[in-house]
Amino acid sequence: MINRVYISHCEQDESLAHELGRVLWAVNLESFSSLSKKAEALSQAELIKFGIRHSDCVIIILTREGVASPRVNQEVGLAVGQVS
């Protein structure tokens, strides 16, 4: 069963990610993104790894900006690595 979803997106797609998060919340699914929660104790890489490892699935918002984003590409690679 899916309870937690990690949303991968670039900064320019923040509004799309927030809207998706609201829709997921409406159907009782928790969502997480590396841009939505800043933890000072964790580096960006650690935050991404934690979010992906503790999610049941990953949704990737791929726009032109997202394809060129190093962070989105890192998140995709980590998500694929979790499956392999």
C-alpha positions in Angstrom: 0.0 0.0 0.0 1.2 3.5 -0.8 1.2 5.9 2.1 4.2 8.3 1.4 5.1 9.8 -1.9 8.3 11.6 -2.7 7.8 14.4 -5.3 10.9 15.2 -7.4 10.8 18.6 -9.1 13.0 21.6 -9.8 12.5 25.1 -8.2 10.6 26.4 -11.2 8.0 23.7 -10.8 7.4 24.3 -7.1 3.8 25.4 -7.6 3.0 22.2 -9.5 4.6 20.2 -6.7 2.6 22.0 -4.1 -0.6 21.4 -6.0 0.2 17.7 -6.3 0.9 17.6 -2.6 -2.4 19.1 -1.8 -4.2 16.6 -4.0 -2.3 13.7 -2.4 -3.2 15.0 1.1 -6.9 15.1 0.1 -6.7 11.4 -0.5 -4.8 10.7 2.7 -1.3 10.4 1.2 1.7 12.0 2.8 4.1 13.7 0.3 7.6 14.9 0.7 10.1 16.9 -1.4 13.6 18.1 -0.8 12.5 21.7 -1.4 9.5 21.6 0.9 11.2 20.7 4.1 14.5 22.2 5.1 16.3 20.5 7.9 19.4 22.3 9.0 21.0 19.2 10.5 20.9 17.4 7.1 22.7 18.2 3.9 20.7 18.5 0.7 22.0 15.1 -0.4 21.1 13.4 2.9 17.6 15.0 2.8 17.0 13.6 -0.7 18.3 10.1 0.3 16.2 10.1 3.4 13.0 11.2 1.6 13.4 8.7 -1.2 14.2 5.8 1.2 11.3 6.5 3.4 8.7 6.9 0.6 6.7 4.2 -1.0 7.0 5.7 -4.4 8.5 8.6 -6.3 6.6 11.0 -8.6 8.9 13.0 -10.9 7.6 16.2 -12.4 9.6 16.5 -15.6 9.4 19.8 -17.4 12.1 21.3 -19.6 13.6 22.9 -16.5 13.4 19.7 -14.5 15.2 17.7 -17.2 18.1 20.1 -16.9 18.1 20.2 -13.1 21.1 18.4 -11.5 19.0 17.8 -8.3 16.1 16.2 -10.2 18.6 14.0 -12.0 20.2 13.0 -8.7 16.7 12.2 -7.3 15.9 10.1 -10.3 19.2 8.2 -10.0 18.7 7.5 -6.3 15.1 6.4 -6.9 16.2 4.0 -9.6 19.0 2.7 -7.3 16.5 1.9 -4.6 14.6 -0.4 -7.0 17.7 -2.2 -8.4 
